[in-house]
Amino acid sequence: MLNWKCWLICAFWIFVAIADGKRTVHSPEVNPGCNNGLPCDEPWITYVKADGSNMSTLHHLWGAVGAPTMMVAVTNPNAKLNIVWDNLINGTSGSVDFVDDDDVQYAFGFVIPNMILFDDVNDTGTIDNVPEEKRISVPMSSFTWNLTEIVKTTGQEQGVVFETIEFNGTPLADGTKISIKVMVYGEDGRSSVLPHLIHTPNSGQFGIILDHLILNVTKETSNEEGAAPISGFSNPRWAMDLVLFSMEHRDFIEKGFQYETVKSLDDEYSPGVFNIDMITTNLSRVNSTGAYVQWRPVCYLTSDLDITYSTFPHVNTTFEELHYLDDSIKKSLAYAVFGEDIINSLVSTKSVIAFGQSKDGFYTGSNYTTWTLAYGIGSPPAESFSNTVILIISLGSGIPLLVFIMGGTYVGYRKLRGH
């Protein structure tokens, strides 16, 4: 457990990280240091370094083996990533760390240990009241992943795309896949794709696509009489477990992760969506030195990202403390970095995100669902009016006012002329 002196030092470094302004985002390194003879073709770890102008460096670490993991660590600029590859492949905790640094000053991330297929017989879109016999948990460790694309744009924006290629050792059918795209940004701005989430020099973006995800994961109890689109479920929807963790003082664990929804000023960037949802850590709310995830409450059902064909992400916000690590997490990058500290020292919690809403046709109505969230260090960025909207508002209020003034001036002038 962190003592108070260490905690103050950590808070200082986090503040420095947030105050760094623009960052130089380096190109992604895939499995850095992995030697021949090891399974280096699997996406064990993708590393993106983001250097600030002052005294901090952000290290973005992504891994797809075991359970997809996205995390960011704050260190001083001298810290170097160190991977003991034999230990990482064997699932040993502590196999990934940093050298030339006293300690990681702060870290935050999330893991997706399981997908959940459920039968939404009441067509609510939520999983909360669905009985266990109507749920099938699909461990992410059942999938084999491949890194299919390295997104290189500028020195302030880099990313990668992971895709599933096998399920339980069997190649997936053509067009059937889970796709994850992760980005890092080094400056303020917005994503170029809907729902155009805000990014900062201390943030990244995660997007997941469930594309024709028709899997044979039947239960005996779900093989009901009659046609069943997926695994015996006639009203199938997908959900996913989401484990969040942050390096914060456990004395405040009861004030750990909190959910909030905020009304947006307009829907200029995300047509038809006026809310912004977020989960923040305690430090993010207290002094803006923690971390957050932020998203628009919309899932698109086609690759066109059209609001006409969309549905809703239902997030369980009870945020119970995590006490157990399943096998998928123990095979993940998060475990390689922190091990049992995920539940013993870090502030960690579990949530479930279910994709769907009433009368959207269930998952099989489109066989496609995509959801995007932003994550980062500090406080969630706030929405503001764009220059275009400000100009329109100014013209809308300014022109009538100008007409009124000119009209009043003209009337006054005519009256003076009459005298």
Secondary structure, 3 states (H helix, E strand, C coil): CCCHHHHHHHHHHHHHHHCCCCEEECCCEECCCCCCCCCCCCCCCEEEEEEECCCCEEEEEEECCCCCEEEEEEECCCCEEEECHHHHHCCCCCCEEEECCCCCCEEEEEECCEEEEEECCCCCCCCCCCCHHHEEEEEHHHEEEEEEEEEEEECCEEEEEEEEEEECCEECCCCCEEEEEEEEECCCEECCCCCCCEECCCEEEEEEEEECCCCCCCCHHHCCCCCCCECCECCEEEEEEEEEEECCCHHHHHHCCEEEEEECCCCCCCCCCCEEEEEECHHHHHHCCCEEEEECCCEECCCCCCCCCEECEEECCCCEECCCCCHHHHCCHHHHHHCCHHHHCCEEEEEEEEECCCCCCCHHHCCEEEEEEEEEECCCCCCCCCHHHHHHHHHHHHHHHHHHHHHHHHHHHHHHHHC
